[in-house]
Amino acid sequence: MGSDLATIGLRRYRASSGNPDMGRLRLVAYASLVVGVASILFVAVLAAQLNTFYHQNQSQSSSTTTTTSYQSTSVSGSLITPPLSLPDAPQITAEQAFGSRLTNINAPLNATELAVINNASQSYFVTAAQMYLNKSLAIPIGAPVSASPLLLVNGKPSVMYLGAISCVYCGENRWAMALALSQFGSFQQLFKGYSALGDQDVPTIYWAPAHYNATQGVEFGNFYTSKYINFISMDYASPITAGFQVGTLTYFQQEAVATMNPAYEAATGIFIKLNNFAGTPYTIWGKFTVTQADAANFGDASSSATTTLPISSLTHGQVLGLLASPHTPFGWNEYAAADFYISLICASMASPAPVCSLPSISTMVSQA
């Protein structure tokens, strides 16, 4: 099991410039874990090793790697509203084993589940921000940040996301993204999903129903509304029963142009202009680009874990339970990762939202 953990838990995905159906894997650090290492030891070692790859909170003041100044881009019009269901990619209700399950894929979160995201207590964000600032989190949270043109859609700043439904880091990262976005607006719908079966079968949320059996495609749009910001999302779709795959930026732009939606055309134009796409997830929060996941939070180590990543042994309901009542490292790490994103969008707003002035979060904003 140890060798699998070194290969899967410590790799970074990068988009292939020549083949849109294959991603390149990158080992972050060591590849010498002994087979049979207990999962609790793995998580502890993983956190230490990832410190060399992800910026820790003590270096946040220097996390902006470029001071380039960009002119903002402004467009108007409606965002993309995706379909609520896909006849050619229906929900799968059959119970399946961990590691090969698609149970409830594309099923919408029910009202109680959706409330965990939309109604998350601000006290959780404040506590996690305090833990971030006093360096008491279990794993490093944060990532290199660089400048980006601000995309204004109908006068509001935008959050832009480019990912892949098969990507394990995107799968983990969407939980923190959803929590962050919930502090500026709300989701009318979110959908249950997974990273690829060949990429650890991690339970996640999709912004929209996914063509999980398509050869290739892009899922544009979501069901998010906010009076403060826009959310522009796109995920590469590929066979979920395979491994990680992602298309090139050129492919994403081609598909965005085909939608004839000004916001999505402008977003992909910005991605190509910046020329810093290094893999998925790739996000822009207002004036700041984050070219990788801001955490590698793959669950709490437990003797009951049956797969190489503890989160892969959890159901969606169990993950949501850990977010509804954060009392373990996993929950606090997710809220802190959300705080990292919140600080970037707050630092991009001319008239910040109330969350921006909360204790500890306001300190993170001043460091963005």
N, C-alpha and C positions, 0 to 999 in steps of 0.2 A: 504494500500500500504506500510506503514511503516514497518510492520512486514515482508513483503516479502523482502524489502530492507535489513533488518537486516539479514535475512536468506540467500539471494542470493548474495548481494553485499559484504558481509563481510566474506564469507567462503573461506577456503583453501582446495584444492583438494589433497588427498593423495591416493596412489595406494593401493589397497587391496592385502595383501599378500596371501590370500587364495582363492579369487574369481576374475579372470581376467575381469569379466564383470561388476564389481561394484567398484566405487571409494568411499572413505570415506570423509565425509565433516567435516570441522573444522571451527567453529566460531572463528574469530580473536578477537573480543572484544564484545561489548555490544549487548544485544538482547532486548532492551527495547525501541526501537523507537516507537513512538506513531503512530497508523494507521492514514494515511492522511497527514503525514509530506510532505511539498512541496519539489519537487525534488531539488530545489536550496539549501535548508537547508540540505538535505541528502548529497549532494556532499561535502559541507563544513564540516559536521560532520564526514563523511567517511574519508576525508583527515586527520583529526585530530586523529581519532582512528587508522588508519592504521600506524600511526607513531610508534605505539608500536610493529608492526610486521615487517615492512620494514625499513631497515637502511636509515636514512636521510643523506643528503649530508654532514652535519657537522661531521658525524662519518665515512666518507669514508676511512680516513687514518687507521682505525682499522677494516675495513670490512673483511680483510683476516683473517679467523678464524683458519687456520692451516698453519704452515710453513714447512710441510712435503716436502721433496725433492724427486722427481720421475725421473727415467730414461725415456727418450723419447722413443716412439715406432715408428718404421719406416716401412712403406709398400709401395708397388708400384702397379700401375695398374690403369685402368679407374674407375671412379665413376659410379654409377647407373644412367642411363637416363630413366626416366619413360615414359609411353605412353602419347600422347597428348590428348587422349580422351578414355573413357571407355564405350563400348557398353552396359554394364549392369548397368551403372550409368551415364546416359546421362544428358546433360544440361536441365534444366527445365525453359522454357521461360514464363510460365503462371505467371501473376501478382498475388501475394498472400499478405494477410494482415500481418502487423507486428505481431510478436509473433508466427506465424505459416507459415512463408514464406520460400520457397526454390528458389525464383526467381533468375535465372541466376547461380545457383550453378554449379560449374565446368566449367563455361564460362571463357575463357582466357581474361585477360585485353587487351584492344585495345592499339594501339601504344601511344595514348595520355595519357591513364591511366598509362601505364607502365612507361612512361617518368617521371611521378610524383615521382616514386621511384628511377629510375635509374639516373635522372638528377636533383635531389634535390640540391638546392643551398647550397654550403658550408657555406654561410653566416648564414643560418638558424641553422646549427649545432654549429657555433661559438656563436651566440646569446643565444641559449639554454644552452650551456656550461657555459656562463657567468651567466645566471640565476641560474643554478645549483650551481655554486660556491658562488654566493652572496645570496643564499637561498631565492630567490624570486619566486620559482615555486609554483603552486597552490597545489600540492600534493607531498608526499615524493617520491623520485626516488632513486633506489638502492636496493641492497639485499645482504645478507651474501655471502661471497666469500671464497672458499677454494682452495687448490692446487690440480692440476690434472697432470697426465702425458701428455706431449705434443705429439699429434699424427701427425706425418709427413707423408703425402701421396705425393709421387713423389717429396719429398724434401720441400714441403710447409706445414706450420702449418695449423691446421684444427679448424673449428667451428663445434661443434656437437650439434644436437638438437633432443630431444625426447619429443613428445607431443601426443595429441589426438585431432581428428577433432571435438569431442563433447565438449571439454573443453573451458569454457568461458575465462579463464585467458590465455590460449594458443591463443585464437582468438584475444584478445587485444594485446598480446605480439608479435605476428607475424608482426604487423605493424612496431613496433620499430626495430625488428630484420631485417626486409627487408631494412629499412632506413640505419641501421648500415652497413649491408653487401654491400649496394650500394656504400659505400665509399672505398671499396677495389676491386670491380668488378661490374658486372651487371647481371641482370636477362633477359634471352631471353623470358621467359614465367612466368607469375604468374596467378593464377586462383581464381575466386570469390568463397567464401564459407561462412559458418556460423558455430557458435557453435550450439550445439544441441537445438532443439526446447524446450526441457525441461530444457535447460540451457541458457535461455535468448535470443536465436536467434540473437546473435551478429554478424554483418557483419565483415568478415575477409578475408584474402587471404590464399589460400592453395599453398604449394610449387609444388604440382602436382595434377592432378584430383584425387578425393577421391571416394572410394567405400562407398558412404554415406548410402547405404542400405544393406551393408554386416553384417552378424552376428558378425564377427570379422575378423581382418586382419591388416596388416601394410602397409602403403604407404611409400616406400623407394624412395629417390632420388628427384632431382629438376633440374632446368634449369639455374643454376648459373655458371658463369665462372669468374675467377680472376687469375691474374698472381702472386698474393701475398698469397692467402689462398685457402683452400678447404672448401666447405660447405657440411656436411654430415647430412641429415635430415631423420627423420622417425616419422610418425604420426599413432597412433592407429585408425583404422577405425571401426565404429559401427553404428547402425541405427541412423541417424541424427534426426529422429522424436521422439527419446526417450530422455533420460537424459545423464548425463556424464558417460562415461565408459572408462576404460583403462586396458591394460594387465599388467602382471608382467614383470619384467626384464628378467626372464627366457624365457618367451614367445617371447619377442623382440629378444633375442639372438638366440633362436631356428629359428625364421624366417630369421634373418640376415645370419645365417650359411647356410640356404637353398638357399640364393641368390648366394653363392660361390663368393662373392665380398670381397676381403681382407680388404678394408677400413671399410666396415660396420661390418664385423666380428670383426675387431680390436676395433671399437668404442664401440660395445656392451660389449666386453671383459673388456674395461676400465670402463664402467658404473658399471659392477658387481664387479670389483676389488675395486673400490672406496667405494662401499657399503654405499652410502649416498643419494640414491634416495628416495625422500620424497613426490613425486607427480609431476604433470605436470604443467607448462613446466619445463623441466630439460635441461640445456644447459652447454656446455663447450666451452669457448672462449680461445683457445690456451692453456695456462698453468693454467687457472682458471675455477673452477666449480661454477655455479650459480644454486642453487637447487630449485629456485622458480622464478616467474615473478619478473621483476625489477620495476614494477609499477602496479597500479590498475587504469588505465586511461580509465574510461568508459564514456567519453563524457562531454560536457558542459551542466550544468543544464539549463533547459529552460521550460517555461510554456507550450511550444508546445509538450514536451515529453509525449508520450502516454504509455510508459512502465516503468518498475522500474529502468532500466538503460538507461540514455539518448542516448547512442550510439545505443541501440536497435531500436530507432526510426529513424535511419539514413540509407540511402542507401549506397552502396559502392561508388557511385559517390560523395555523400556528404562527406564521410570520406576522400576520396582522395582530394576533394576541400579544406578541412581544413588542409591537409598536403601540398598542392600546394601553399597555401598562409596562413601560420600560423599567425593568428591574434587573436586567442582565447587561453585560457589555454590548451585545448585539444591538439592543434597542438604543442605548445611549450613543453608540457609534453612528447609527443611522440619523439620529437627530442632530448630532454634531456635523455630519456630512451635509445635512440640509442647511444648517446654520452657515456653513462655508459658502454655499450657493446664495443664501439669503443676503449675506454681506456684500456679495458682488452686485446683485441687482439693486440693493439699497444705495450703493455707492454710485450707481448709474442714473438714479432718479432725481429729477429736478425738485419734485415734491414727494419725499419718501412716504411710504405706507407706515401705519402705526407700529408694525413689527420692528421697523428699523431703529426705533428709539427704546426698545426694551433693554433692561440691564444686561450687560455682558455682550449682547448682540450689537449694541451701539459701539462697543469697543472693537469688536471684530470689523464693523463697517469702517471705522476710522483707520484700520490697518489694511483695508483692501486696496 
